[in-house]
Amino acid sequence: MTFTDEACAKLTKIPRIFLKAALTQMVQIAKEEGISVIDGQALEIINDKRRKEKK
């Protein structure tokens, strides 16, 4: 799995204690969606799906 610089810049706001769990979940969702490179647009898709799962 590859993260672009744009995606990494957006992920810097995640507290360090939650970073591993968040990245693991993002990679899992990306694999389910058939995404191999996580960029800004893919990150939006992943975050939307994460929000739906929380509700």
Biotite code that builds the C-alpha atoms (Angstrom):
import biotite.structure as struc

atoms = struc.array([
    struc.Atom([0.000, 0.000, 0.000], chain_id="A", res_id=1, res_name="MET", atom_name="CA", element="C"),
    struc.Atom([1.331, 3.423, -0.958], chain_id="A", res_id=2, res_name="THR", atom_name="CA", element="C"),
    struc.Atom([0.399, 6.783, 0.529], chain_id="A", res_id=3, res_name="PHE", atom_name="CA", element="C"),
    struc.Atom([0.956, 9.996, -1.436], chain_id="A", res_id=4, res_name="THR", atom_name="CA", element="C"),
    struc.Atom([2.431, 13.112, 0.164], chain_id="A", res_id=5, res_name="ASP", atom_name="CA", element="C"),
    struc.Atom([-1.018, 14.740, 0.018], chain_id="A", res_id=6, res_name="GLU", atom_name="CA", element="C"),
    struc.Atom([-2.590, 11.892, 2.007], chain_id="A", res_id=7, res_name="ALA", atom_name="CA", element="C"),
    struc.Atom([0.259, 11.867, 4.530], chain_id="A", res_id=8, res_name="CYS", atom_name="CA", element="C"),
    struc.Atom([-0.162, 15.598, 5.115], chain_id="A", res_id=9, res_name="ALA", atom_name="CA", element="C"),
    struc.Atom([-3.818, 15.036, 6.008], chain_id="A", res_id=10, res_name="LYS", atom_name="CA", element="C"),
    struc.Atom([-2.943, 12.172, 8.356], chain_id="A", res_id=11, res_name="LEU", atom_name="CA", element="C"),
    struc.Atom([-0.601, 14.242, 10.520], chain_id="A", res_id=12, res_name="THR", atom_name="CA", element="C"),
    struc.Atom([-3.600, 15.403, 12.579], chain_id="A", res_id=13, res_name="LYS", atom_name="CA", element="C"),
    struc.Atom([-4.201, 11.878, 13.946], chain_id="A", res_id=14, res_name="ILE", atom_name="CA", element="C"),
    struc.Atom([-2.883, 11.547, 17.518], chain_id="A", res_id=15, res_name="PRO", atom_name="CA", element="C"),
    struc.Atom([0.100, 9.191, 17.685], chain_id="A", res_id=16, res_name="ARG", atom_name="CA", element="C"),
    struc.Atom([-1.667, 6.797, 20.064], chain_id="A", res_id=17, res_name="ILE", atom_name="CA", element="C"),
    struc.Atom([-4.393, 6.152, 17.447], chain_id="A", res_id=18, res_name="PHE", atom_name="CA", element="C"),
    struc.Atom([-2.173, 6.212, 14.358], chain_id="A", res_id=19, res_name="LEU", atom_name="CA", element="C"),
    struc.Atom([-1.472, 2.478, 14.042], chain_id="A", res_id=20, res_name="LYS", atom_name="CA", element="C"),
    struc.Atom([-5.149, 1.547, 14.447], chain_id="A", res_id=21, res_name="ALA", atom_name="CA", element="C"),
    struc.Atom([-6.257, 4.224, 11.983], chain_id="A", res_id=22, res_name="ALA", atom_name="CA", element="C"),
    struc.Atom([-3.690, 3.229, 9.349], chain_id="A", res_id=23, res_name="LEU", atom_name="CA", element="C"),
    struc.Atom([-4.543, -0.462, 9.735], chain_id="A", res_id=24, res_name="THR", atom_name="CA", element="C"),
    struc.Atom([-8.234, 0.271, 9.229], chain_id="A", res_id=25, res_name="GLN", atom_name="CA", element="C"),
    struc.Atom([-7.516, 2.541, 6.249], chain_id="A", res_id=26, res_name="MET", atom_name="CA", element="C"),
    struc.Atom([-5.411, -0.128, 4.542], chain_id="A", res_id=27, res_name="VAL", atom_name="CA", element="C"),
    struc.Atom([-8.121, -2.747, 5.156], chain_id="A", res_id=28, res_name="GLN", atom_name="CA", element="C"),
    struc.Atom([-10.818, -0.514, 3.636], chain_id="A", res_id=29, res_name="ILE", atom_name="CA", element="C"),
    struc.Atom([-8.566, 0.384, 0.711], chain_id="A", res_id=30, res_name="ALA", atom_name="CA", element="C"),
    struc.Atom([-8.022, -3.307, -0.051], chain_id="A", res_id=31, res_name="LYS", atom_name="CA", element="C"),
    struc.Atom([-11.785, -3.923, 0.079], chain_id="A", res_id=32, res_name="GLU", atom_name="CA", element="C"),
    struc.Atom([-12.337, -1.030, -2.337], chain_id="A", res_id=33, res_name="GLU", atom_name="CA", element="C"),
    struc.Atom([-9.541, -2.169, -4.671], chain_id="A", res_id=34, res_name="GLY", atom_name="CA", element="C"),
    struc.Atom([-7.381, 0.899, -3.996], chain_id="A", res_id=35, res_name="ILE", atom_name="CA", element="C"),
    struc.Atom([-3.614, 0.383, -4.183], chain_id="A", res_id=36, res_name="SER", atom_name="CA", element="C"),
    struc.Atom([-2.464, 4.017, -3.878], chain_id="A", res_id=37, res_name="VAL", atom_name="CA", element="C"),
    struc.Atom([-4.005, 6.167, -1.175], chain_id="A", res_id=38, res_name="ILE", atom_name="CA", element="C"),
    struc.Atom([-4.153, 9.763, -2.332], chain_id="A", res_id=39, res_name="ASP", atom_name="CA", element="C"),
    struc.Atom([-6.394, 12.657, -1.327], chain_id="A", res_id=40, res_name="GLY", atom_name="CA", element="C"),
    struc.Atom([-9.420, 11.345, -3.223], chain_id="A", res_id=41, res_name="GLN", atom_name="CA", element="C"),
    struc.Atom([-9.001, 7.789, -1.934], chain_id="A", res_id=42, res_name="ALA", atom_name="CA", element="C"),
    struc.Atom([-8.617, 9.155, 1.583], chain_id="A", res_id=43, res_name="LEU", atom_name="CA", element="C"),
    struc.Atom([-12.004, 10.882, 1.275], chain_id="A", res_id=44, res_name="GLU", atom_name="CA", element="C"),
    struc.Atom([-13.623, 7.596, 0.170], chain_id="A", res_id=45, res_name="ILE", atom_name="CA", element="C"),
    struc.Atom([-12.008, 5.749, 3.082], chain_id="A", res_id=46, res_name="ILE", atom_name="CA", element="C"),
    struc.Atom([-13.013, 8.406, 5.626], chain_id="A", res_id=47, res_name="ASN", atom_name="CA", element="C"),
    struc.Atom([-16.616, 8.400, 4.366], chain_id="A", res_id=48, res_name="ASP", atom_name="CA", element="C"),
    struc.Atom([-16.780, 4.635, 4.786], chain_id="A", res_id=49, res_name="LYS", atom_name="CA", element="C"),
    struc.Atom([-15.236, 4.873, 8.297], chain_id="A", res_id=50, res_name="ARG", atom_name="CA", element="C"),
    struc.Atom([-17.841, 7.458, 9.316], chain_id="A", res_id=51, res_name="ARG", atom_name="CA", element="C"),
    struc.Atom([-20.692, 5.267, 8.043], chain_id="A", res_id=52, res_name="LYS", atom_name="CA", element="C"),
    struc.Atom([-19.368, 2.291, 10.025], chain_id="A", res_id=53, res_name="GLU", atom_name="CA", element="C"),
    struc.Atom([-19.292, 4.351, 13.241], chain_id="A", res_id=54, res_name="LYS", atom_name="CA", element="C"),
    struc.Atom([-22.968, 5.315, 12.984], chain_id="A", res_id=55, res_name="LYS", atom_name="CA", element="C"),
])
